[in-house]
Amino acid sequence: MHFSIPSTQEFGSDGSGSSYTGFNIHINGSFHCCLRYKQLHSLQEQLKRSLPSIALPSFPPKKLLSLTPNQIEQRRLSLERYIQLVGQDPVLCRSELLRAFLLNAQQESSFTECSEVTLDVYLMNGYRISASVYTTDCTGKVLEKACALIDLPKDRACYFALYLMRKEASGALTIVKRLMEFEAPYISAKRWDDCKLVLRTGYWDACYDLELMRDRIALNLLYLQAMSDVERGWIVTTRDQSEQLTNMQARGSKSEYLDVVRKLPLYGCLQFPRACVDYPEPNTVATVVLGNKELNLLTYVGKEMQETKFKVTRIRCWRVTPIHINEDNQSSTGGGYGRQQQSSSHASSQQKSSSSSTISLELSFEYLMAKNQLKWITIYSEQSMLMSVCLQSIVDELLNQKNGSDPAHLQNPQHVEYAPLSYIRRDGSNHCITDSSSTDTLCNLVNNDSSSNNGTSTQQHSTNNGSSFIRRKLKEFNTTVRFKNGKDSVQNEAFEWIGDDDL
């Protein structure tokens, strides 16, 4: 998870007669929640109790007196570093406690009351699934309910994911983000009101298609997705191949259609809008495509398409950096992902005084061009953060395959038993979420005082079970997002597999 705290906001009295500061938490490049210092401190204390064997990052100390603006800024930076280290830890970032905390924080920050609503989930061909969900249901529960409505078996549902997609005025489809387990699709979709929730496969290696094609419903989903990708040009076909696929489509030969299309370039990939890149020449305009263990750049010379492939296993590291463009059309950059948030905050203050200053993003990756020859390549795109998340996901899948684990574990980790989460709201009220809650959010909260006696006897047992389970699963999940000391880049652990013979 990519955490940042780019800004703060001041709140009025919390009931004690004093104002307080809220820290705006962004995850994977978009706003998620606003939390007080004491809420993050409560999370730290509960992580200590639930995972006693894990060395937690140090938490910024408390201050007895009111903070000055400079001290608030220092606290923002310290909290940002803390939450980034939590997100980089392979055990902490996958803990059920952190997931439930972030889910509740999103609900509180969006002022969403729990209620039953109808949420529309679309297939790639536009077919609508109207699911009855709670406003606070997490992504996994919404996905499960949507899949149940089309009779997709539970053991196949974990191969799929929910995305927010936007249809542009040109008719092109833009992938905005992939929804994660720590967020509620209803709340996230409200924030991106120009987007639709779309069901797509959540894996990258087409070998998993073979498992899905054994089920009739899963086969239909793959078929509809493939047809849509061909029609949109996300899968490249020749004229003869296009005619062959059209004939198979007319006959309803779904398996044959998939057998052909799975061998075509860019099958199973996600395509991003055209962006400016500095390879092979500066200011080259290219379409970025991710998938099949590659990052591809598609450029056009006249009507002829040229494809430049970069193998993910040759990417040593990558980083996302903001570019600040002022009114004089001059640009400056932050120092890589590790310093992105500080630069973003500075840019925010600049924007208040200059309406013409803007912030853009760039994704840079260091690529092994030849033996002992590394080269940095940069993509300038507003979707740089999503590209980074996709790169991380591809490497996670590669590591998962190396460990011989079921891909279902990577896509949708199993629900683990954990000690009840005590969630402190911004107003200071303290509540407890039990593992039996139907939605794990504030709608099912029980007052912590009334439930503490019942929870005491089982807390140690569940804590030990949850901790040992997560440590066991770590061998399967591994992790890819590690900020090495002194580095501002995401280190690609899959890069370590490369030998001279691979070049």
FITIBA-357368 format. One line per 5 residues: number of its first residue (from 1); for each residue x, y, z of C-alpha. Coordinates in nm, 2 decimals. Layout:
NUM	X Y Z  ...
END
This chain:
1	0.00 0.00 0.00  0.13 0.35 -0.09  0.05 0.58 0.20  0.09 0.95 0.21  -0.03 1.24 0.43
6	-0.01 1.54 0.19  -0.21 1.78 0.40  -0.40 1.85 0.72  -0.73 2.02 0.81  -0.84 2.19 1.13
11	-1.16 2.09 1.31  -1.37 2.28 1.56  -1.44 2.18 1.92  -1.45 1.80 1.98  -1.67 1.85 2.29
16	-1.38 1.94 2.52  -1.38 2.30 2.41  -1.06 2.27 2.20  -1.00 2.24 1.82  -0.78 1.97 1.67
21	-0.59 1.88 1.36  -0.69 1.60 1.12  -0.44 1.44 0.89  -0.55 1.35 0.54  -0.45 0.99 0.46
26	-0.41 0.91 0.09  -0.37 0.54 -0.02  -0.25 0.45 -0.36  -0.27 0.81 -0.47  -0.63 0.90 -0.37
31	-0.78 1.04 -0.05  -0.91 0.77 0.19  -0.97 0.92 0.53  -0.89 1.20 0.78  -0.76 1.09 1.11
36	-0.65 1.25 1.44  -0.32 1.18 1.61  -0.49 0.98 1.88  -0.67 0.76 1.63  -0.34 0.65 1.47
41	-0.19 0.61 1.82  -0.47 0.38 1.91  -0.40 0.17 1.60  -0.03 0.15 1.70  -0.12 0.02 2.05
46	-0.36 -0.24 1.91  -0.10 -0.36 1.66  0.14 -0.40 1.95  -0.10 -0.62 2.14  -0.22 -0.82 1.84
51	0.12 -0.88 1.68  0.36 -0.89 1.97  0.64 -1.07 1.77  0.65 -0.79 1.51  0.89 -0.50 1.55
56	0.67 -0.20 1.49  0.80 0.14 1.35  0.84 0.40 1.62  0.54 0.63 1.67  0.58 1.01 1.70
61	0.57 1.11 2.07  0.29 1.30 2.23  0.31 1.67 2.31  0.17 1.82 2.63  0.10 2.17 2.50
66	-0.08 2.29 2.19  0.12 2.26 1.87  0.25 2.55 1.67  0.21 2.54 1.29  0.57 2.42 1.25
71	0.52 2.15 1.50  0.20 2.03 1.32  0.40 2.01 1.00  0.67 1.81 1.17  0.40 1.58 1.32
76	0.25 1.54 0.97  0.59 1.43 0.83  0.65 1.19 1.12  0.30 1.03 1.10  0.35 1.00 0.72
81	0.68 0.82 0.77  0.52 0.59 1.03  0.22 0.49 0.82  0.44 0.44 0.52  0.65 0.19 0.72
86	0.34 0.01 0.84  0.23 -0.02 0.47  0.57 -0.15 0.37  0.58 -0.43 0.64  0.47 -0.76 0.48
91	0.28 -0.87 0.79  0.13 -0.54 0.91  0.00 -0.43 0.57  -0.20 -0.76 0.54  -0.33 -0.77 0.90
96	-0.70 -0.79 0.94  -0.68 -0.53 1.21  -0.54 -0.27 0.98  -0.79 -0.36 0.71  -1.08 -0.31 0.95
101	-0.93 0.01 1.09  -0.90 0.17 0.75  -1.25 0.05 0.65  -1.40 0.22 0.95  -1.19 0.53 0.90
106	-1.32 0.57 0.55  -1.68 0.53 0.67  -1.63 0.80 0.94  -1.45 1.04 0.71  -1.72 1.01 0.45
111	-2.00 1.06 0.71  -2.17 0.74 0.57  -2.44 0.58 0.78  -2.49 0.21 0.73  -2.79 0.13 0.53
116	-2.89 -0.13 0.27  -2.87 0.00 -0.09  -2.86 -0.12 -0.45  -2.52 -0.10 -0.60  -2.47 -0.15 -0.97
121	-2.17 -0.36 -1.09  -2.11 -0.38 -1.46  -1.94 -0.65 -1.68  -1.71 -0.53 -1.95  -1.98 -0.56 -2.21
126	-2.21 -0.32 -2.02  -2.43 -0.58 -1.86  -2.55 -0.45 -1.52  -2.56 -0.65 -1.20  -2.78 -0.48 -0.93
131	-2.66 -0.61 -0.60  -2.82 -0.54 -0.26  -2.53 -0.44 -0.03  -2.46 -0.23 0.28  -2.31 0.11 0.22
136	-2.02 0.00 0.45  -1.96 -0.35 0.30  -1.59 -0.40 0.21  -1.48 -0.48 -0.15  -1.47 -0.86 -0.09
141	-1.82 -0.87 0.03  -1.96 -0.66 -0.26  -1.76 -0.88 -0.50  -1.90 -1.20 -0.34  -2.26 -1.07 -0.36
146	-2.23 -0.96 -0.72  -2.08 -1.29 -0.82  -2.35 -1.48 -0.64  -2.62 -1.30 -0.85  -2.47 -1.44 -1.17
151	-2.42 -1.79 -1.01  -2.04 -1.77 -1.01  -1.90 -2.02 -0.76  -1.72 -1.88 -0.45  -1.40 -2.06 -0.54
156	-1.39 -1.88 -0.87  -1.50 -1.54 -0.75  -1.16 -1.47 -0.59  -1.00 -1.47 -0.94  -1.20 -1.15 -1.01
161	-1.17 -0.79 -0.89  -1.37 -0.47 -0.89  -1.24 -0.16 -1.08  -1.36 0.19 -1.11  -1.37 0.29 -1.48
166	-1.47 0.60 -1.66  -1.61 0.64 -2.01  -1.45 0.94 -2.17  -1.62 1.18 -2.42  -1.43 1.01 -2.70
171	-1.59 0.67 -2.60  -1.26 0.54 -2.46  -1.26 0.35 -2.13  -1.02 0.47 -1.86  -0.93 0.25 -1.56
176	-0.93 0.49 -1.26  -0.84 0.25 -0.98  -0.87 -0.11 -0.85  -1.07 -0.14 -0.53  -0.90 -0.29 -0.23
181	-1.02 -0.48 0.08  -0.97 -0.18 0.31  -1.24 0.03 0.13  -1.61 0.02 0.08  -1.71 0.02 -0.29
186	-2.02 0.23 -0.23  -1.82 0.50 -0.06  -1.54 0.49 -0.31  -1.78 0.50 -0.60  -1.96 0.81 -0.45
191	-1.62 0.99 -0.45  -1.57 0.91 -0.82  -1.93 0.98 -0.93  -1.83 0.98 -1.30  -1.71 0.62 -1.28
196	-1.88 0.28 -1.28  -1.79 -0.03 -1.08  -1.67 -0.29 -1.33  -1.60 -0.66 -1.28  -1.28 -0.79 -1.44
201	-1.02 -1.06 -1.38  -0.78 -0.97 -1.10  -0.48 -1.17 -1.21  -0.21 -1.12 -1.48  -0.10 -1.46 -1.60
206	-0.33 -1.61 -1.86  -0.25 -1.96 -1.73  -0.52 -1.91 -1.47  -0.78 -1.89 -1.75  -0.76 -2.27 -1.78
211	-0.90 -2.31 -1.43  -1.18 -2.07 -1.49  -1.27 -2.21 -1.82  -1.38 -2.53 -1.65  -1.68 -2.35 -1.51
216	-1.96 -2.23 -1.74  -2.02 -1.89 -1.57  -1.65 -1.81 -1.54  -1.61 -1.91 -1.90  -1.88 -1.66 -2.00
221	-1.71 -1.38 -1.80  -1.38 -1.45 -1.97  -1.55 -1.46 -2.31  -1.74 -1.13 -2.25  -1.42 -0.96 -2.13
226	-1.22 -1.08 -2.42  -1.48 -0.97 -2.68  -1.49 -0.62 -2.51  -1.11 -0.59 -2.51  -1.09 -0.69 -2.88
231	-1.37 -0.43 -2.97  -1.19 -0.16 -2.78  -0.86 -0.24 -2.94  -0.70 -0.34 -2.61  -0.61 -0.67 -2.78
236	-0.43 -0.63 -3.11  -0.56 -0.83 -3.40  -0.49 -0.85 -3.77  -0.77 -0.84 -4.03  -0.77 -1.21 -4.07
241	-0.77 -1.27 -3.70  -1.05 -1.02 -3.66  -1.26 -1.20 -3.92  -1.19 -1.54 -3.76  -1.30 -1.41 -3.41
246	-1.61 -1.26 -3.56  -1.71 -1.59 -3.72  -1.65 -1.77 -3.39  -1.86 -1.51 -3.21  -2.14 -1.55 -3.45
251	-2.14 -1.93 -3.39  -2.12 -1.89 -3.01  -1.79 -2.08 -3.00  -1.67 -1.94 -2.67  -1.40 -2.18 -2.59
256	-1.26 -2.17 -2.94  -1.28 -1.79 -2.93  -1.07 -1.78 -2.61  -0.82 -2.04 -2.73  -0.75 -1.80 -3.03
261	-0.76 -1.47 -2.84  -0.54 -1.59 -2.55  -0.25 -1.62 -2.80  -0.28 -1.27 -2.93  -0.06 -0.98 -2.82
266	-0.18 -0.78 -2.52  -0.44 -1.03 -2.41  -0.52 -1.00 -2.04  -0.34 -0.66 -2.02  -0.47 -0.32 -1.88
271	-0.43 -0.03 -2.12  -0.37 0.33 -2.00  -0.43 0.65 -2.19  -0.16 0.78 -2.42  0.12 0.95 -2.23
276	0.45 1.12 -2.29  0.76 0.90 -2.24  1.14 0.97 -2.28  1.21 0.64 -2.47  1.32 0.57 -2.73
281	1.33 0.95 -2.78  1.23 1.24 -2.55  0.87 1.36 -2.58  0.76 1.03 -2.74  0.38 0.98 -2.72
286	0.29 0.62 -2.64  0.01 0.41 -2.51  0.11 0.23 -2.19  0.00 -0.14 -2.15  0.07 -0.36 -1.84
291	0.03 -0.73 -1.83  0.19 -1.06 -1.94  0.49 -0.99 -1.71  0.57 -0.69 -1.92  0.53 -0.31 -1.95
296	0.47 -0.22 -2.31  0.49 0.11 -2.49  0.28 0.13 -2.81  0.39 0.40 -3.05  0.27 0.48 -3.40
301	0.47 0.57 -3.71  0.20 0.67 -3.96  -0.05 0.39 -3.94  0.20 0.13 -3.83  0.21 0.04 -3.46
306	0.55 -0.03 -3.29  0.57 -0.21 -2.96  0.85 -0.18 -2.71  0.85 -0.44 -2.44  1.01 -0.41 -2.10
311	1.01 -0.74 -1.89  0.90 -0.68 -1.54  1.17 -0.91 -1.41  1.43 -0.67 -1.56  1.30 -0.37 -1.38
316	1.53 -0.32 -1.08  1.32 -0.06 -0.91  1.06 0.21 -0.98  0.93 0.53 -0.83  0.64 0.78 -0.86
321	0.73 1.15 -0.84  0.52 1.46 -0.86  0.60 1.74 -1.10  0.51 2.09 -1.00  0.45 2.33 -1.28
326	0.43 2.70 -1.19  0.27 2.98 -1.38  0.60 3.04 -1.57  0.56 2.69 -1.72  0.87 2.58 -1.54
331	0.87 2.25 -1.37  1.03 2.10 -1.06  1.02 1.75 -0.92  1.01 1.59 -0.59  1.29 1.35 -0.50
336	1.11 1.02 -0.58  0.83 0.84 -0.41  0.99 0.85 -0.07  0.96 1.23 -0.08  0.65 1.26 -0.29
341	0.42 1.36 -0.01  0.63 1.64 0.13  0.66 1.79 -0.22  0.29 1.75 -0.27  0.21 1.94 0.05
346	0.44 2.22 -0.06  0.27 2.23 -0.39  -0.07 2.25 -0.23  0.03 2.56 -0.04  0.16 2.71 -0.37
351	-0.17 2.64 -0.54  -0.35 2.86 -0.29  -0.15 3.16 -0.39  -0.12 3.07 -0.76  -0.42 2.93 -0.94
356	-0.20 2.85 -1.25  0.03 2.60 -1.07  -0.05 2.24 -1.13  0.08 1.90 -1.01  0.14 1.61 -1.24
361	0.29 1.27 -1.19  0.57 1.06 -1.35  0.66 0.70 -1.32  1.03 0.62 -1.35  1.18 0.27 -1.36
366	1.53 0.15 -1.38  1.56 -0.12 -1.65  1.84 -0.37 -1.73  1.89 -0.29 -2.09  2.19 -0.53 -2.13
371	2.44 -0.69 -1.90  2.57 -0.44 -1.64  2.37 -0.16 -1.83  2.09 0.00 -1.63  1.88 0.29 -1.77
376	1.61 0.50 -1.62  1.29 0.54 -1.83  1.02 0.78 -1.74  0.65 0.79 -1.82  0.46 1.12 -1.76
381	0.10 1.03 -1.68  -0.17 1.12 -1.43  -0.22 0.74 -1.38  0.14 0.68 -1.27  0.03 0.57 -0.92
386	-0.21 0.31 -1.07  0.07 0.19 -1.29  0.29 0.15 -0.98  0.01 -0.05 -0.81  -0.02 -0.27 -1.11
391	0.36 -0.33 -1.13  0.35 -0.43 -0.76  0.06 -0.67 -0.83  0.24 -0.83 -1.12  0.56 -0.89 -0.91
396	0.35 -1.02 -0.62  0.19 -1.27 -0.86  0.54 -1.38 -0.99  0.66 -1.43 -0.63  0.34 -1.62 -0.55
401	0.40 -1.85 -0.84  0.76 -1.91 -0.74  0.64 -2.01 -0.39  0.39 -2.26 -0.55  0.09 -2.09 -0.38
406	-0.27 -2.09 -0.50  -0.33 -1.76 -0.68  -0.66 -1.73 -0.49  -0.46 -1.66 -0.17  -0.29 -1.36 -0.34
411	-0.61 -1.22 -0.49  -0.83 -1.25 -0.18  -0.65 -1.35 0.15  -0.84 -1.56 0.39  -1.03 -1.40 0.67
416	-0.84 -1.45 0.99  -0.96 -1.44 1.35  -0.83 -1.14 1.54  -0.88 -0.97 1.87  -1.18 -0.72 1.87
421	-1.08 -0.39 1.72  -1.13 -0.08 1.94  -1.20 0.21 1.71  -1.18 0.56 1.84  -1.38 0.81 1.64
426	-1.27 1.17 1.60  -1.51 1.29 1.86  -1.33 1.06 2.12  -1.60 0.79 2.15  -1.46 0.44 2.18
431	-1.62 0.14 2.01  -1.55 -0.22 1.96  -1.59 -0.42 1.64  -1.63 -0.80 1.68  -1.53 -1.05 1.42
436	-1.89 -1.17 1.39  -2.00 -0.83 1.26  -2.18 -0.86 0.93  -1.99 -0.57 0.78  -1.70 -0.50 1.02
441	-1.78 -0.13 1.03  -1.93 0.13 1.27  -2.29 0.02 1.20  -2.22 -0.29 1.41  -2.02 -0.13 1.68
446	-2.08 -0.22 2.04  -1.97 0.01 2.32  -1.63 -0.09 2.43  -1.71 -0.06 2.80  -2.00 -0.30 2.79
451	-1.81 -0.56 2.58  -1.47 -0.55 2.74  -1.55 -0.81 3.00  -1.66 -1.06 2.74  -1.37 -1.00 2.52
456	-1.09 -1.03 2.78  -1.09 -1.40 2.81  -1.07 -1.47 2.44  -0.84 -1.19 2.34  -0.51 -1.37 2.40
461	-0.62 -1.69 2.22  -0.74 -1.50 1.91  -0.44 -1.28 1.91  -0.20 -1.57 1.90  -0.39 -1.75 1.63
466	-0.41 -1.45 1.41  -0.04 -1.36 1.45  0.08 -1.71 1.38  -0.16 -1.74 1.08  -0.03 -1.42 0.93
471	0.33 -1.53 0.97  0.26 -1.86 0.80  0.08 -1.68 0.51  0.38 -1.45 0.47  0.57 -1.74 0.31
476	0.30 -1.75 0.04  0.24 -1.38 0.00  0.59 -1.24 0.02  0.59 -0.87 -0.06  0.73 -0.64 -0.32
481	0.70 -0.29 -0.19  1.01 -0.23 0.02  1.18 0.10 0.07  1.54 0.02 0.15  1.72 0.26 0.38
486	1.83 0.56 0.19  1.63 0.47 -0.12  1.33 0.65 -0.27  1.23 0.37 -0.50  1.02 0.05 -0.48
491	1.27 -0.24 -0.50  1.16 -0.52 -0.73  1.23 -0.85 -0.55  1.16 -1.04 -0.87  1.47 -0.87 -1.02
496	1.69 -1.09 -0.81  1.59 -1.39 -1.02  1.77 -1.26 -1.33  2.10 -1.42 -1.43  2.32 -1.38 -1.73
501	2.13 -1.64 -1.92  1.82 -1.43 -1.90  1.98 -1.15 -2.09
END
